C-alpha cells in the first residue's frame, strides 16, 4: 500500500526557515519522482518542486528558486523540502506526491502524480 506522510509544517515569521519531510512507504524512491505542491486558501494547488528517481533532475517554480531546496534520502525513503527566507505568500498547505519519472511529473503537472499525502500547514505571518 502506497503512503506518503508529510511533516514539519508550522507557523513562522517572515525570513524564517522550515524543513518539510515526506516519508514514503509501499515503494522505493529510486522508482519514482516526488513533487511538492502547495495550496493557499482560495487558490489552485500549484507545483513547488520535483526531484526524479535518480535525483539528477530537479525542478523549482520560479517563485521559490534560490530559497527552497529539495533533497532525498533513499535509505530513509524520505524527501525533504528546505525552505529559507519564507514569505507570507508561501503560506498554504504543502503536499507531497509521487508519480513515474517522466516529463509530466518533472514539470509538476498534477495529473502526472498517482499518490498524494494529506498535507502539512505552513503559515508565514508576523
N, C-alpha and C positions, 0 to 999 in steps of 0.2 A: 504494500500500500504506500503510495507516494504521499509524503507530507513535507510541508515547508512551514517553519515556525520562525517568525520574526521576533526580535527582542532589541532592547537598547534605546527605545524612544523615551521621550521625557519633555519637560518644559525647561527651556534655557533662554538666556538673554542674547540679543544680537551680538555677534562676534564670538560667541562660544562655539564649542565643538561637541560632537556626539559621534559615537560609533554604533551603527546598527549591525546586527548579526542575523543571518538567515541559516538556520540549521535544517538540513535536508535529510530525509530518510526514504528508503524504498528504491533508491537509485544512487549511483555514484557521480560525483561532479565531473569526472572525466568523460562522461557521456551526455552532457547537457550544457546548454547555455543558460545562465542565470541572469535575470534582469531585475532591476529595482525600478519601481514605479511609485508615484505619489498622487494623492488626490486631495486637493484643497476643497473646503466647503463650497458647494455650488459650481464646481468646475469639473471638467473632464479629467479622468485619470491620465497622467502623462508619464512617458518614459523618462527615467533619470540616467541610468547607466546599465550597461550589459557587459558580461565577460563570458567568453566562449569556452568550450570544453578543454582547449589546450592552454587557456589563459594568454594566448598570443594575440587575440584581438579584443580590444576594449573600446567601448564607445561611451561618450557622455553627451548629454544635451548641453547646448551652449551655455545655458544659464548657470551650470554648476562647474564648468571647466575651470581648472585651477584651484577649486575649493574642495571638491569631493574626490575621493579615491576609492575605487572598488578593488577588492582582492579576494583570493580564495585560499583555503587551507584544505587540500584534498584529504589529508589524514584525519581531519576533524569533520569532513563533509559539511563545511560551513563557508559561507560567503559573507564578506564584510563590506560595509559602506562607511568609510570615514568621512565625516562632514565637518569641515572647518569654516570659520568666518560665516557662521549661519546668519541668515537674514530673515526678517518677518515673512517674506514671500516664500520661504522654504517650508512654512507651516503646512501640515497636512498629514494624512495617514499614509505611511510608507508600506508598500507591499513588495515582497519578492515573488518571483515566478520562474518556472522552469520550462524549457522547451528544447527541441532539437537544435543543433548548431547549424544554422543557415542564415541567409541574408535577412530574413524577416525578423528573427529573434535578435540578431546583432543590431539591426536598425530600430529595435524597441517597438516593433509593431505588435500590438496587444494580441491580435488574432493568432500570432505565431506561437503563443505560450499556452501550454497544456494545463499546468497546475499552478495554483496560487495559494499563498499564505493568507492568514486572517488580517494581517496588518498591525502596525505599531504607530502610535500617535507621536508626532513631533510638533511641538509648539514653540515658536520663537517670538518672544514678546518681552518688552521692557516693563 
